[in-house]
Every structure is written in structure tokens, then in C-alpha cells.
Amino acid sequence: MTVSKLIIIASHVPIFFAAIYALIIYRQLRYELKIFSWFLFLAGILQLISLLLWMKRINNLPVLHLYVPASFVSLALFYDAIMKGFIHRQLIRIIIVLFVLASILNSVFIQEIHTFNSYALTLESVLLIVL
């Protein structure tokens, strides 16, 4: 195994450890952290799928097109839970729906699923910073 392959595989280890740890302590967590755990579970599962596809030399960028809207939904719901009463819940829900629709439209019509979905990823980053 080459050093570059080892580095790529090792870069996934922290995500897997975080997801496994969250799974172990899930029942002890407060509601807000349970929602954040969903993000960790999602990231762990999709990173594993991505890594397996990479090892089989299959383009794994379609996984990113799933990961971006799914991670945004889980993180936006986390922000919704911790900012209860500060930001109106309906506003966050509307932003979630609009982002998922924009992400789907981007993947179907603008950026092919076998390419990096930089538009949706950039929009996700901006929205999360705003939240």
C-alpha cells in the first residue's frame, strides 16, 4: 500500500471514531446533541461508502451530491434545536426545504453528479455560517 493511499484511509479514521463514539453514548445525550449525532452517523456512513467506492476505483462524487443536502438538513436541525426561540423555527424549515430543492436542481440540471458539486457546497457553507 502506498503512502498516499494510507493517508487517504487514515483521514477517514477520526470520522469513524466520532460516529462510533456518538452511537455508544447516544442514549445519554441531550436532544440537541442527539441531532448532532445524526450528522456524525450520516458522515460516517457516507464516508465509508465513499472510501469503498474509491478503493474499487469507482467515481465517488455522486456520494457528495447526497452528502451535501443531508448534512445541511442535519446541521440546520441542530441549529434549530440550540437556537430555539432565537430564530423562528419556520424560517429554518423554509431554508432547509429551499436548500434541498436548490441542491437537487443543481445535481440534476447544473452540475452533473459525477463532478464536484461546488455550487451547492458553497451555498451550504454560506447558509451554515449565517445560521
Secondary structure in CASP SS format (residue, H / E / C, confidence):
PFRMAT SS
TARGET T0000
AUTHOR 0000-0000-0000
METHOD secondary structure of the structure
MODEL  1
M C 1.00
T C 1.00
V H 1.00
S H 1.00
K H 1.00
L H 1.00
I H 1.00
I H 1.00
I H 1.00
A H 1.00
S H 1.00
H H 1.00
V H 1.00
P H 1.00
I H 1.00
F H 1.00
F H 1.00
A H 1.00
A H 1.00
I H 1.00
Y H 1.00
A H 1.00
L H 1.00
I H 1.00
I H 1.00
Y H 1.00
R H 1.00
Q H 1.00
L C 1.00
R C 1.00
Y H 1.00
E H 1.00
L H 1.00
K H 1.00
I H 1.00
F H 1.00
S H 1.00
W H 1.00
F H 1.00
L H 1.00
F H 1.00
L H 1.00
A H 1.00
G H 1.00
I H 1.00
L H 1.00
Q H 1.00
L H 1.00
I H 1.00
S H 1.00
L H 1.00
L H 1.00
L H 1.00
W H 1.00
M H 1.00
K C 1.00
R C 1.00
I C 1.00
N C 1.00
N C 1.00
L H 1.00
P H 1.00
V H 1.00
L H 1.00
H H 1.00
L H 1.00
Y H 1.00
V H 1.00
P H 1.00
A H 1.00
S H 1.00
F H 1.00
V H 1.00
S H 1.00
L H 1.00
A H 1.00
L H 1.00
F H 1.00
Y H 1.00
D H 1.00
A H 1.00
I H 1.00
M C 1.00
K E 1.00
G C 1.00
F C 1.00
I E 1.00
H C 1.00
R H 1.00
Q H 1.00
L H 1.00
I H 1.00
R H 1.00
I H 1.00
I H 1.00
I H 1.00
V H 1.00
L H 1.00
F H 1.00
V H 1.00
L H 1.00
A H 1.00
S H 1.00
I H 1.00
L H 1.00
N H 1.00
S H 1.00
V H 1.00
F H 1.00
I H 1.00
Q C 1.00
E C 1.00
I C 1.00
H C 1.00
T C 1.00
F C 1.00
N C 1.00
S H 1.00
Y H 1.00
A H 1.00
L H 1.00
T H 1.00
L H 1.00
E H 1.00
S H 1.00
V H 1.00
L H 1.00
L H 1.00
I H 1.00
V H 1.00
L C 1.00
END
